[in-house]
Amino acid sequence: MTRVIEIYADRVASGALKPDPVQEAVLPEFSRLANALQTPVKRGLFRKKAEAPKGIYLWGGVGRGKSMLMDLFVEAVGEGVRRVHFHAFMQEVHKGLHAARARGVEDALVPVAKEVSEGIRCLAFDEMQITDITDAMVVGRLFEMLFDAGVTVVTTSNRVLDDLYKDGLNRQLFLPFIDFIKEHMTVWELASDTDYRQDRLSGEQVYFAPADAAARAAIGTIWADFGGATARPLVLTVNKREVEIPAFVNGVARASFYDLCGKALGPADYLALAEAARVLILEDIPQLSSENFNAAKRFVTLVDALYEAQVKVIATAAAQPEMLYLEGVGAFEFERTASRLREMQDANWGRDA
């Protein structure tokens, strides 16, 4: 069966995708795994472990098509594969660990791994990153348990494998996990020269003012182009609190000004968002003044976090950046934020992220 290759060819023929030799080169590897996963598991009296086919660690720069290829693979396999953002998955794991410890389970990871592996043969992760010491200490043992249970792992990442958790606390304890991945997964670089997220927006308007019906229609078109129909909420755990982003798909987040700035969020929350998303669609930025001073302060902090992380911003607003905050305490300081918002509209901004 070559269903992954067939789906890709159909998308190219329909004009939904542009042919890319770098993407095409990895399709046989996805086909190999899809075929293996659709082969019935061999079990017998003396065979207690299911055999997990070798997984895939697909890495490369943002916008190269990693998530799109993952989508094709998941579509080709059908049943038995679960697709989840890595950050959201690790939140699930930590919740499970907390619940197991509360029950007095000696090794809390055992029931968590059992629950994760039930009913699936493959876990497909988007955007694998290890930046937290807690995740670093858990993920190695968890992956070993999943492989022992016959679950194959496929993941995308922006980082070369050997740089995972680079400069992290006690990184030497994490290094055996890198060797484990090399043994159990095919490591493949998607070294395309084209950034399709940037290419999709190249020369296109990304800041819409006023936030009227035409702006909402434009955002709807952009969102659909990013695959918004399959979006789900993303819950970020920050300092033991949960911060929900209403919609997230393929590294693209969508939220309103109120969602992010009308609530009591702070720098750590915005840094977590900037880490999880490579594009943010931010809707309904209002006119700012002393009347919504706290929200305006949060907005400044949000823009700073997005700017430093080189996150692409697509926005609808009551006015152009320079006209958003005209008077009151904080208006002068907002000039820097307006300048950053203007810079972030440039077609080439964020290409080196």
Secondary structure, DSSP 8 states (H G I E B T S, - for coil): --HHHHHHHHHHHHTSS---HHHHHHHHHHHHHHHHHTS----BTTB-S-----EEEEE-STTSSHHHHHHHHHHHH-TTEEEEEHHHHHHHHHHHHHHHHHTT-SSTHHHHHHHHHTT-SEEEEES-----HHHHHHHHHHHHHHHHTT-EEEEEESS-GGGTTTT-TTGGGTHHHHHHHHHHEEEEE---S--HHHHHHTTS--EESS-SHHHHHHHHHHHHHTTGGG-EEEEEEETTEEEEEEEEETTEEEEEHHHHHSSS--HHHHHHHHHH-SEEEEEEE--BSGGGHHHHHHHHHHHHHHHHTT-EEEEEESS-GGGSB-SSTTTTTHHHHHHHHHHTTSTTTTTT-
